[in-house]
Every structure is written in C-alpha cells, then in structure tokens.
C-alpha cells in the first residue's frame, strides 16, 4: 500500500514536472541522460546538483515547450505558467530571496540550452528581476550601490538588445546603448567602464530606458514577472534567428530538437576581490595533457572573460588569491571527470568566497587532444577502447597529418610578443610565408619559388588560383563557412579566417594589427589549428606522423604523437571489419597509401596515365584516327607507357589487390580547346587545324556526363580496352616473373546493362588469355564493374552474373540518382542548404535515403547471384566517416579513398563497428 | 490394364520423338500449339496432316536440337541420327519411295522454321536426294528427262550456294552458278532458262560440280545421307547468319528460340500443265474483305512465283484450268480459317492434278485489313472481342489516320498503266508531289508552297531537313530499316524505300523506271502503305477517320472505315482500365485529342507558351533581371499571356482534369545564341550586348540536363512559380465564372527530394488561396509531382506525403537511370543495337528491368503513403503500346500521349487487359 502510494506520488510528480524541471539544494528533477529534454546545460546542472556540487538553484523549461511553442502559433502549453511560478517559489525557498522583493530580491539569468552546444548562437538575459525598486534591495543586500546599478544598467541594455530587439543586425549597425555609453564617456573624458561613477550608471539606466521608449515605442517593463516571460519568449524565439539556423545547418542539427530555457539564480563574480569567475578544463584542450587547465578573473562577470578586455590569469594563480574555493574546485573537477568519464569544460563563479558551478559539459578539443585524452583515459581504466574509438571524430586525424610549427619556435615567438591576433581556425595546420595581397601576386611569387600567405579582406571565386598557390590564407572577414574557409578546407590549405582586428589596405599593399604594420613581402606565420597569427617567421615542419611514416626521418619511438596515432590505429584495425583501400594512379601515391595502412588499391584511374608529355600526343593521335587500324597504331605507342605504369604499381603493392579501371572520361577531355593549342597539335600531327577542330566539334556533347564515356568508349572502340588489358597483363606477367606477387582486378566503368559488361569482360579475358599464353605465365585476376548508374544497382543480380566484384562509384551514382551535375550544382545547391531543402551535400556524405537505398539494392541483388561477391566503394565518399559507417552497415567489403584519408577511413571503419556494438 | 499399356506406349513414343516429329498420311506427332518446339511451319504441317489435309509426308527436327547444337560446340544429341533415320523410313513408307533408291528415289526439301516467320532470312535446300544414280530413277518415274535434270541442276546449285557457302555475300558478288548459266546461254544465244535443252542441263550439272570442286576443294557429295546431314547442318547454321541476326534484332526475336528443321517429301508443280503452284489468302490482306485471294502459276515451282519473272494469275482463274484441285482448295481454305479462326496465308502445289498443301500460317495484312478482319470475325462469331483486341497491333491504327489516295483515282491510274514500280512500304500513307532530287531543293520548293516528293538513291543525316519539307520520300536503295525508312516513320512521313528498279541520275536531275523517264518537277504519287510508285498525279485526301472526327466533312454513317474504327474503339473503351490523357499545350491541340477520345490533359508544358513574338521578349527580360523585383516586373507581362492560354485550355476541356507543369527547361534555352540575335535582343531591351552575353555565359552549364532546371528554377526564383500559379487560378476562376467546370492539377517537375516539392507546393497553394480569396471563387485542384529522377521513385513514400498525384516522366527517368543523354546517345546507341547489347531503344519502349523497376518501386511506395494516389505517365512512352501494357500491369491510373496517338493508347490499354485475361 505504501509502495503504491509512493509510485502514484512519483507519477503525479513526473506528470507535474513535464514541462519544468527544478534543480537546487542537492536535489534535481532532471539528470544528465535527459539531454534531449533539458538540453545539455539543463541536464548537466541537474546532474551536478544531484552530485552535491554547489549550483545556484533554478529550473529548466524543457525543449518540448519549444516545439509546442512553434507548432502552436507561438503559444505555450496552458500548464506552463503555473509550473514556472511553482518552480520559482522553490528557488526562492532555496536561495532565501524573493523574486521582485524590495528588500531581498531574487535575480535570475534566462539562458538557452540545446541538446548540443551552440555557442553564442542564441540569446541570454542576466540580472533579470531588477527594477527601480528591487535595485535598492540589491543595494541593501550587497552594500554596494555601484555594483547594483552596474548590474541594473547591464540588465536594461541586455533586455533592450535581446528581448526588445535593439541588438544591431548588420555589421554596419551599432548597438544604440553602446552609442549612449560612448557619448557619456566622451563627455567625461574617460575610457573604461570601470571609471563610470554610480551616478553615471544611474543616468545610463535612465537614458537606456528612454532609448527603449524612443526606438520601440514600448516602456521598459518594471514588473519582474513581465520581464521573465518576455525573456523566456525571446530565448525560444532565438532558436530560429538567422545565426542559429545557419549554425544548425552547418552542424547538421535538426530543427525539431528545439532549445530548453534555463532560469537560474544569479550569482556575481564582481562583488569585490573575494569574488571572481572563470572557465576551466579537466585536461588541456589543446594538447590533451592530463593537467587542470583554465583561466579566471577576479571581481568580474563571465562576460568579461569572454570580452577579452582584461587578460585572465592562469587557473593555478587562483590558489594564491582564493585558496579555499580553489581547493573545492580541484575536488569538483576530479569528481566531474570521473563521473562523466570525459574531459569537462566548466564555468564557475566565486561570490564573496563561495564557489558556484554554473556549467559543465564535455570540452571541445583539438584533434591531437582528442586522441591523447581518449588514449590516456583507456590507459587510466576510465573508458574502453570502443569508447575511445567512438569519441574521436575521424576527421580530426587530419590535424595530425598537417604541417606543424616547431613548438619551441612558436613559444619563443609568442614570448617575444609577436602574436598579432587570433582569428577563426578555418583550415588546420601551420604555414609561414611572405604576405601578398592578391591572387595574381600569389601565383607569380609562388612561381618564382616563394612561399606566400595570401591576405585578403575576404576571398571570392577569382582568388582560387591564388589560394592554390599560397601556403596559407588569412582573411579579415568571414566565418567558418566563408568562401575562404570552405575552399581552404577543400584544398587542405592552412587558413585563418575572420580576423576582425586586421586592417587591410590593398592600395598601400599593407595590413596592420593594433598598430603593427606588415607590408607586402614581410613574413607572417599562421596557425590554422588555433587561429593564431604571428608576426615574422616561425619554422614549420611536417607532422610527426609523416616524419615517421613517409620521410622515415623520425624514430617512431621518439614521437609521442606517432605513438598515440599508432596505438589508436592498432585498436581501430582490430575493431574494424571493412578493409581499407586507396585510390592511386601511380606507384608513389600507392607507397604513401601503404605507409598509411592501405590494404590494396580500390581505384586506379588509367586516364591520368594518358596526360603529360609523350602520352597525350599518342592519345590524341588515337582519338583523331579515322578507323580501328589508325587507333591501334596510336594505341601501340601508349601500350609500353601504360605497361610501365602498371608494373610500377604492381611492384609497390606486392600482391595486394589492385583494381584498375579501364578508360572512363569522354574523349574530348584529351583534346585542346584553345586556338593556339589546336594549331600546335595539328602541326605536331602533320594535319590541318580544321581536321582537329572538326573532331572536337564532332565529340562535343550536350551532356558529356551522360554521353560517350565509360564502357561506352570500350564498346565502340574495343581496341582501347584490348590495349589496356594487354598492358595490365604484360606488366603483371613481368612483375610476377620478378618474383613479386600480383593481383589485378579489372574494373569496367559506367555499366548500365549487363550486356555492356559482358562485351568488355570478354575483350579483357580474351586478351588476358592471349598474353598469359604467350608469356607462359598464369595470373590470378578478376573482372568486375563499377556500380555507378541506378540501372546497374537495380539490375545487380543480372550484372553479377558476369561481374566478379562490384565497386560503387558514388560520385556518378549521386549525380544520376539526383539528376544533378556536380559541376553545375554549385550555382544553386548553396541555396538548398540555406533554405534547408537539403541538409547535407550529397557529394560529400552519401545520401542514404536515395543513393544509399540503391546501394543496398545493389548489394542485396548482387549477392543473391554471387553469395560472396566482393563489394567496395571508390567514390569520394569512401573517405568520409559517416559514409564509411554506412558502408559498414550495408555489408561492403572495403572502402577506397585517397592516400591521405586512409587513416581516417581506418578509424571511421572501426568507429562504425564500435557504434554498432554500443 | 489395357489403358496402362497404352499410356506406357504413348510415353515411350513421346520420349522417342523428343527430337524428331513425324507427319504424314493423316497422322502427325506434333500439332499447331507446339510452335515453340516445332516452329510455325512444322507445327502447322503437323496440324494440317491431323486435319486430313493432303500434306507431303516429312518430319520436323525440333528447335531444342538447334539450342543443343549451339550449346554443345555444334554437335547433335546422340539420339538424333537414329531418330531421323527412323522418321525417314516412315516417310518412305507413306510416300512409297526410297531415299537414295536408283529406281524410285524419295526426294526431300530441307527448310528452316522458327517460332515466328522470318521470311527469306534462313536457308532452304530443295530436291535433296538427287545424284547421278537417283536422277535416272526420277527420269523413269516421271518419264520426263528434262524436268529431272532441271531438278538435279537446281539441287546442285542450291546445295553449292547454301550448304557449301558459295552464295554471294555482298551486293557486288555474283552467284558462280549464275555466271556459268549465263555463259552457256550466251554461247547458245538464248535468254530464258526454259530454252535450255536436257543436254544443256546435264552439262550444267557437270560444270556446277566442277565449280564446287574448284571453289571449295570438296567433291559434291553423291551420298544422299551425306547430303541430308549437310543440309540439316546448314539450316541450323543459317539461324546465326548475319541477316537472321539483324532480323531478330529488329523484330525482337530472342536468340534462344532457335529454329526447327523441316524435312519433307518433294512435290513438283513443274511436271507439266496439270501441275502448278501458288499462294493464297483466306481474305484480302490489303483491304480485309472476306474473299478468297491469291495467285498461281501453272507448270512452275514455288520459287518461280517469288522470282517474279512470270506474272502469276489470279486464283479464280485456276478454276478454269484445274477445276478439281481448285474445288479442293476452296474447301481446304474454309476449313483452315475456321480451324485457326484467323486469316490464313497458304502455299500449295498441284502435282499432276493432285493438290498438296505445303504451308499455312496466319497471314500478314495491312492495318486496315487487320481491323476489318478482326471486326468481321467477331461479327461472324468466329472470335471474341477480346481476341479481336489482342490481334490488332495498336501501331497499325496509325495507318488509318494517314492521308489516303482517292481510291478511284488510284484505280484508274493503274488502269492507265501509270504504275511505275513497287518498293518497300516503309512509311504508310499516300503522297503526291513534284519530284526533287536533293534536300536543298526540297526545302526551297516547299518554301514557295510546292508539294514535293524527295527522291534519293539513299538518304543520310544531311537530308533530314529536306525530308521534313517533303510530303513523301522515295529511295532506290535500303530496306525497311534504312535511314530513309527509320526517319520517315519517326517523322510520320510517307515513304517508299528500296525501289531497286529505280535509276536515278542526280546530274541530269532525272530518274527512270523501265525506260520511263521522270524529270525534276514532274508529278509522282507514292503509296507508303503498299509500296506502289505511280507516275503523275493521284489525288490524296485525309484519312476518312480524320474527315469524320476532325474536319467533320464526312458523315460517320457513310464511312465504312470510320464505322470499323468506331466499333473497335468502343470495344477498347469497354475493356480498358487505364484512362487515356493527352499531352497538349494549347487549346487546339486539346480539341484534336478530345476528338480522338482523350479523357484529360496529362501534361501541359507551360514553357511552350513562352515562345513566340511578344512572349519570348518578356521571358528574356525576366531572365536578365538582376533581382526578384526585376523578375516580377517582367513576369507581370507574362501573366496575362499565360492566363489566356490556360483559360483557352480549360474551356476546351470542360472540367476534365488538366495537369499543368510549372516551368521546366533551363533558362538558357530562351536566350539567343547567334551574335546578331544577341545584338537584336540587347537593342530591344536597351542594354548592352555584353550584358546579354555575360548572362548567357553565366547560364552555360556543362550538363544542362542535370543542371538548373525543373523545380530548381522555381526554388531559386519562387516568383516564377507564383506567377504561373496566379495565371492558372485566375484563368480557372474566370472560366468557372463562365459556367464551365475546371479541374487544374499543378505538377512540379524534376523533384528529387520531398523538400523541393514541399517548398514549391506551398508557393502554389499560397497563391491559389490568395487568388481564390480575391475573386471569391472556390476551385477544386491538386498539387503533385513528376517522378522523373531515380531518387524521387526511391523515396516515393516521402514524396507522396506532399504530392497528391504522381506522373512518371519516363523520358528523364530513362536518361538518369541509364546515365544516358538522349541528345548524345545517337552517336553510339546504334552500335548497341547492332551488337545486340540493347534490344530495344529505351527511349521508345520502357526499359522494364531498370526504369520499369523504379516505376514499380515508385507506385508501391507512393501508395503505402496514399492508398489511392493517382499515378500516370506523361513521357513519350505513354503512347507506345508495349509501354502502355506495362503501365496497365503496374497499376497506373492513366497514360498520357500526343493527340494523334490517343486512339493507339486506347487500343493498347484495352489490349493490355485482354492479354492479361487470356
């Protein structure tokens, strides 16, 4: 009976707190696992409260209310009002203060809090509850009139900006309150806020309220409850402000998640020298070292730390000033890390000697730190290797492969005061070079062997070739998704973007930062991993991993970084099911990939072998030939070249599988298009330019992507396929004779109908038999096909009758499934992301619903015909972690990617298994 | 006990005759339904035998042997030899003659016989069994030495040609035996074969045998058994000769069907004036009239009828010469037609007064005859309406819609001896015009209002525009699949091709037929339905159907043709489940389609409305606008034009559904590309040509098919969709106010992701609400989408959440599923058909395995979301009979096709049901 009453009570309580979750005084309705409902901040505040950690009391309005709000014409559930008021009463009880009380007023903050952190994207209101009456209560409580009116003027400004919408929208607008503040400072001939007197602050409050009246026509609400509801509404509204929408789009956060709202008692770090505020990490977020790391400011509010006007102190120094709260902080951070089994990023405030924790969350970290922390935590017994594999974003491995600064060089540069500024870490890695201010110069200087850093206010498509020529890119404007940032990441260039403090004068060919002028040709060094911009030279060197693996200049035992990498890769290799291959056309690329752990070549594009001096001419001769005889004559010139290339690859790969794709691109790609080039080619071939032109004209296609290419070439001109097969098998026989194993897999591209494959496979097999018979060698080989057209996937059961293996060509499969030309889509796809019509670029991440569905059909049907059909992927998706996870899920045998992405693919493949196991 | 012994005997017999099926003396192992096994000829010989009709005894070697032969390295099943010999013995018994006997030798023919007739494609050997010994037996049996040696020399020639491979392969080669014959004739100064003496024939036999020795190195086999096996092998071989392969490809006959071989006792129609041979039809194959129709030759062999050297007599005349066998023939033809319930095409031979039937099969016929016969047979109670619907090839209806000759005009022209010659009936219909000999003249003459017939030796792609300008096309060379024939059928042009007797002299601008010269500018008349070429003018007129339905000049009661058509269409409409709609962009097209029985518009392309004076300018202004405001301004000019067009269509359609597709083609299609046109446009708009050019440059795409088109336009420029929606709903409201019902269905093209549709649908709905609200009218309407990208079909369940209907755009769906640009594929697809990589043009007939599979996925998934989702097809496949059958099978609601194909679609839709019911 007792039990059932308890259960009923619990139910009743659970029902009651459906929308509002209280926390405070060691008890909370929520807990850490309720992130979806309470947001990250709210869930962790509840968790800390339950752990007995001092957290100012408050309550969280759940994300369900956000969804309700947007689904119901911006109305709240009817129960909400009562629930909020009742939670507020509980807060008053715990904090022993009363909301709106003239003697002892409770002040609160109102903050957003989504399932994942969206730093700075949504709105916050602090010091809420102040008005002309309660401010006097605050004075009497704190015995500090200046502090109280400072808090009041901050509140009015914040309320005006955030709730009443006076916050500037464009870059060219100014905050109306800042304008007033500046005017008063000017009048009084002062510079710092701190120089304002209490009277100044009181005047500001008045002026701010007048400004609000003038700008909005509304009177500033003195009623704290009115303030509260307005602030809650503003935070919900901010879920759909433009910045938040953009951030969600970039970070692929669904709109449906919504935000929670946290209403929490204010504590103040600016109540004197026994107060302070700071942020801390349980481990170093840059290096991952296991040491308490953080910064604080005495007598300051959180926003002061962020604003960067005063320089914060390292956290160790807090011990000297406030030993007791520091001691508590040490205990708390250890407790939190152990509890969460993850590196924590914490915010705290000390109010008159009392430590309050305001936030804890998993800390962001660099790639290096992510790996170091994960590996260390495994060794400390905190987490399993599976957990470690799950935690590292495979893309972060990229950072370990980029050039780095000499660590001592950078330290001393900073000591020498050469750190100019910090921008956005838009393209990881380190670069050092001479400054140029336009793309043309970048190209010219680079041509004469100079390393240059291209500095632009912002970049545009015309700068592409200059960006390509530069070792690094630095821009004054633009965020993480600006043109510069996007292109740099795509190119793998070091990039620091959006350096607001940079003043660039193109006409003077000069830039300046805080008075330091840097002219064209001067050296700067930029760290794209941290965003730092350093005056003068800092030596860079290849990543330690590369020094060990590729250059073999560094002893693996001497590199901590390599050891971490190696440990992680070994765990990954043990875990993963997918094999990892590489896309490589030449022996040297294959060597790099092997060093990175590739287990074969998944795509060797033979057409790349046709470019370059002495090859392109023969190729053109072949294209211009009038008949099969003429083509054969030209192909005979190409034969030894291809054979040589294949032999080189076979020697490197030593019996690992090498998938060679027969000629794929439309022939016109091999012909010149400039008048002068046409003339040169015609002269070289001893024919008229007219003949060249008419061939070019003949080969012109309306939609080359859907034209005469892929196996269609080999079907029309079987002599091309025959030559390629001959080159492959002659090379294979030769290398095998040298005592090196070979395993060629010949892959026919762009097959739509099994008969196409049948015809091409027969050319390959016939040639193979002929070559092997002649040379007297037996080569083990297979013939398979790309699955890159919807029809091939849909009829995979028929295709597999002939194909001994499949390889998904997801680039073309995406183009045809979506009816979207990758080359042309740039003009409108950006708009699709902007309007959230598409959430992800289907050319980067496999579109699982469409393209992925076809892949699944292909796998299923292919394996109904051949139970153990080997299936891989060689599109660019093969090196993208989410796509790798998908490939694992649908049962592919391998993924193939570019050499430098092999480690990423290895980790992603392991993660896929570790995630599936979870 | 008795029964079971019988059964066992039957089994044993069935087993024994697995490969060889005897027929003769009223008993046959096979029957008509065994066509797959025995081929058409063999099955019908067996059937006739069983019916008691006089058929020379023989046996059929089944098609299974053909397949065995090709699958087993050209070897026969081991039982075959014994089976053939035992069947041969039975034949000897029935025919009372012995194979290879010196006194009374049995002679046989060895003929091919596939499941469907492949006239002249495979080989035949007659008079087999003759050698220097048996020929004397034939002499003594027939008492006719000349006849016997003529048979012998024919046999040696045929054996040399067919079995030993001396038959000329190219057009420029001559038959070596004909050369010898010509030499002898020349020596003797004679012209006709009949003038050769017995001695000449004996000498020819010797010379032929020597020629065989010289040419092949082999001695002519005197052993009849050796002859027989060699001939059987040659017939099987001929299944895979080049002509046969091409014929199979064109007629879509699977290679796996194989051919049977018929070995049959010879009977001779050339044993004197009591002998003869002929062909006959149970009804007139041209008009379908119910009258016995045929031709015969006295004292002749079958090949003489075909060769056309002697002119055959009409069948009625046989009564005068050979009344008894004629009487038998009349009985037999009636018996056969009744038995087969189909019009029969028969071959017969009369040997010394005795009638032998050599073949019966369903007769080929014109479209008109097909309909007439089917309708008549229903009325005679011979067949059901279902059977009638199944029998008419829907494409044949086309013939009823083409212009026709005035029947009396043509009759009198032929009476006057103006029939010049006959060629292949490559493009049905009648044409009369002045002769021109090249495409340029054709265009020029046509421009000044002349009707011209383009006469060419053969046509090539350069002649296209001339062919387009001509009312008819006549060629001297090329078959039913020549360039001229293909293009003409595609264009719907009247064409007579491959008129071998035509001599054309381009330099003299003159052609001549059998000495009659026709100069440029002279009138000729050609009948593409019969292949006749007539000198001078014969009046043409529109088909009677069009005169009734469209021109309303002919009383439906007065046209036999219309009555047939109408009867058939009524049966079809009763039978079919699919609705038939039309693709029409203008009111007049819609009217035509309605007259032909359309039940709605399935595709109204709005872009066609933008071409033409006064429209294209506003469209261009829209494209050149710099912003949404500029676009809206230009769109406002287009609004009234579109509205007017829509109103016109709504008025015609009177409440039938009208599916309107929003703007689809890439914008650059609306811009000029010639320098002078650009200048004109720039002047008109008062801007610089540079601006026009830079816009053209900007809109240029690498793969426009996969670029900025379809809904992507509307998404980027929602104002375009809004304008179109406004035009539709303003027009709808206006017409509804006039008291005419309207039912618009707005269709969004090129949707790949449901979010695209969601966005466009919301623009349409918003605009609809706005217009309806303003006008105060309520319009019933739906918003749906084209399914023309693989992704749309694959995610049809999601798309159907928004789409209220689907319409398969199979043109684009085929392009994307196959990765094949229809515009570019011409350069290589021909090769695909030639090499049998593809059997059918996927742009003409739905590729059921690939594209069709996607359609099935789309239908299934779409209807899981919306159980009663209306689904149609508006690609060009919607008017092609096989595709219509497929659409019926997968449960579509309607097909939509061009107005003139509506009757074809009606019949095809009915046929689909009738076939499924069978």
Interface residues (C-beta under 8 A of the other chain):
Chain A: X701 X702 X703 X704 X705 X706 X707 X708 X710 X712 X715 X716 X750 X752 X753 X755 X756 X759 X788 X789 X790 X791 X794 X795 X798 X812 X815 X816 X817 X818 X819 X820 X821 X823 X824 X825 X827 X828 X831 X832 X835 X836 X837 X838 X847 X849 X850 X851 X853 X854
Chain B: X701 X702 X703 X704 X705 X706 X707 X708 X710 X712 X715 X716 X750 X752 X753 X755 X756 X759 X788 X789 X790 X791 X794 X795 X798 X812 X815 X816 X817 X818 X819 X820 X821 X823 X824 X825 X827 X828 X831 X832 X835 X836 X837 X838 X847 X849 X850 X851 X853 X854
